[in-house]
Amino acid sequence: MKKMELVEAVANQAGLTKADANRAIDAVFETIKDVLKKGDKMPIAGFGTFAVSKRAAREGRNPQTGAPVHIAARTAVTFKAGTALKDAVN
């Protein structure tokens, strides 16, 4: 599903205009992004939890040449689905 399809679906379900639904979706995404930037978790009851995890620096290998490559440390975004979401999908 593309973002505009999501906007249309939210607008239809919530009885909003597409413009209002788009602003609401953008606000949700920005809020999640801001919380994760601070390093906090973002639990959404009945849906799941967004969190950040630290990945340590490590040595990898170039698959074409086999030469060792340094992979820098980074912060990754993780998502753990909640029970209600898992049940809805299964």
Stockholm file with secondary structure:
# STOCKHOLM 1.0

chainA/1-90         MKKMELVEAVANQAGLTKADANRAIDAVFETIKDVLKKGDKMPIAGFGTFAVSKRAAREGRNPQTGAPVHIAARTAVTFKAGTALKDAVN
#=GR chainA/1-90 SS CCHHHHHHHHHHHHTCCHHHHHHHHHHHHHHHHHHHHTTCCEEETTTEEEEEEEECCEEEECTTTCCEEEECCEEEEEEEECHHHHHHHC
#=GC SS_cons        CCHHHHHHHHHHHHTCCHHHHHHHHHHHHHHHHHHHHTTCCEEETTTEEEEEEEECCEEEECTTTCCEEEECCEEEEEEEECHHHHHHHC
//
